[in-house]
Amino acid sequence: MKYNFDEIIDRRNVGAVKWKGYDEIIPMWVADMDFKAPEEIIEAIKSRADEGTFGYTYLNKQYYNAIINWVEKRHGFKIEKNWIYSTPTIVSALYWLIQTFTEVGDKIIIQTPVYHRFKGAIEDNGRMVLENPLKELEGKYYMDFENLESNIDSKVKMIILCNPHNPVGRVWSKEELIRLGEICLKNNILVVSDEIHSDITFKGYKHTPFASLGNEFAENSITCISPTKTFNLAGIQVSNIIIPNENLRKKFDNTMKLNAMGDINIFGIIGLIAAYEKGEQWYREMLYYIEENYNYMREYIEKNMPMIKVTKLEGTYLAWVDFRALRMNSKELKRFLSEEVKVAFNEGQLFGGNGEGFQRINFACPRKILEEALFRLNIGINNCKTWSEDV
Ligand SMILES: Cc1ncc(COP(=O)(O)O)c(C=O)c1O
């Protein structure tokens, strides 16, 4: 390996959200990595900083080509330049998409457990959440198409799809996406496909961009992508919203105008170009490393703490782990993990009511940190008197 993912970096003094306030506790929650970004990106940013002028900067051809080439090479989806809107973050874009394509009081579908800011974006904008809970079958999650169809009414205008799915780690198959897409076409429901995790898939799984499944699907969808999860760049804020449909673009243009959305910041531009043009080797090694971390975690837990269950992941660096056998309510589980085990995960119910009893564990960290967290968990759980297989 050219890059050293084992390096332990102290992120406490750089304002890292993940590490804020944690001294004794190992934080494994918010979705960024404890790895350094690729040297190629660091160099590109340094050299641009050395140049010394930071005035208004347009998005040049190289920027657009970097996105187009990366997405075509990785996912076989051919994007045209004029489909691309750059926004600082995907969450900000979700707010603008909801404002543009739905009205106050409309319903928007999300499939829980799912990234919690979908719900926030819908409710903050006065729209209504229509939950279509995922179905769990022998530790794997599926979309519930029957439930979805039976709950659609004329108020439903949009679905926010998480593809691949945070936190259950599904890389949705073509068949699943086609079935969903057909239901949405039949009912005039716009598909917003958040594909921020699309590059992070494990061996044997391939991401399918929703919009690549045919013209009708492309015209009825908006895709959100970003190099920030893939290359650990969340702090430089750069995302891209892909809108193939001209009518939808006109409406979104207007929202951008009303919000005086200008170009994104220089280091977002430089970081994205360096990532997509020069980051491939780092990316491949990172994928290998995190999949090994996942395998290690799963095997360790299976061997030492068989009462807790790790959902089989197909992608992302966020494990979805079932702690229900401990028979603790969410308050007790939180206290147990933070005060006795001394780790910080995300509580499952953050992602929807059906996440109760689960924890989301971010394993994108040096192996030693993961080993220490699992060691602590092992001691804590094996001393814990409440667990029972009978749940
Ligand atoms: C599905 C999903 N969308 C969006 C985001 C956040 O993206 P951004 O930082 O660009 O708002 C996350 C972060 O974890 C995520 O998991």
Ligand as a Chemical Component Dictionary entry (heavy atoms), coordinates in Angstrom:
data_LIG
# 
_chem_comp.id                   LIG 
_chem_comp.type                 NON-POLYMER 
_chem_comp.pdbx_formal_charge   0 
_chem_comp.three_letter_code    LIG 
# 
loop_
_chem_comp_atom.comp_id 
_chem_comp_atom.atom_id 
_chem_comp_atom.alt_atom_id 
_chem_comp_atom.type_symbol 
_chem_comp_atom.charge 
_chem_comp_atom.model_Cartn_x 
_chem_comp_atom.model_Cartn_y 
_chem_comp_atom.model_Cartn_z 
_chem_comp_atom.pdbx_ordinal 
LIG C1 C1 C 0 -26.925 10.118 2.710 1  
LIG C2 C2 C 0 -26.190 11.358 3.110 2  
LIG N1 N1 N 0 -26.453 12.524 2.488 3  
LIG C3 C3 C 0 -25.806 13.653 2.809 4  
LIG C4 C4 C 0 -24.857 13.668 3.798 5  
LIG C5 C5 C 0 -24.190 14.952 4.160 6  
LIG O1 O1 O 0 -23.631 15.525 3.038 7  
LIG P1 P1 P 0 -23.186 17.047 3.055 8  
LIG O2 O2 O 0 -22.096 17.166 4.068 9  
LIG O3 O3 O 0 -22.719 17.279 1.650 10 
LIG O4 O4 O 0 -24.396 17.826 3.395 11 
LIG C6 C6 C 0 -24.558 12.493 4.483 12 
LIG C7 C7 C 0 -23.569 12.484 5.566 13 
LIG O5 O5 O 0 -23.413 11.546 6.293 14 
LIG C8 C8 C 0 -25.231 11.307 4.124 15 
LIG O6 O6 O 0 -24.990 10.143 4.730 16 
# 
loop_
_chem_comp_bond.comp_id 
_chem_comp_bond.atom_id_1 
_chem_comp_bond.atom_id_2 
_chem_comp_bond.value_order 
_chem_comp_bond.pdbx_ordinal 
LIG C1 C2 SING 1  
LIG C2 N1 SING 2  
LIG C2 C8 DOUB 3  
LIG N1 C3 DOUB 4  
LIG C3 C4 SING 5  
LIG C4 C5 SING 6  
LIG C4 C6 DOUB 7  
LIG C5 O1 SING 8  
LIG O1 P1 SING 9  
LIG P1 O2 DOUB 10 
LIG P1 O3 SING 11 
LIG P1 O4 SING 12 
LIG C6 C7 SING 13 
LIG C6 C8 SING 14 
LIG C7 O5 DOUB 15 
LIG C8 O6 SING 16 
# 
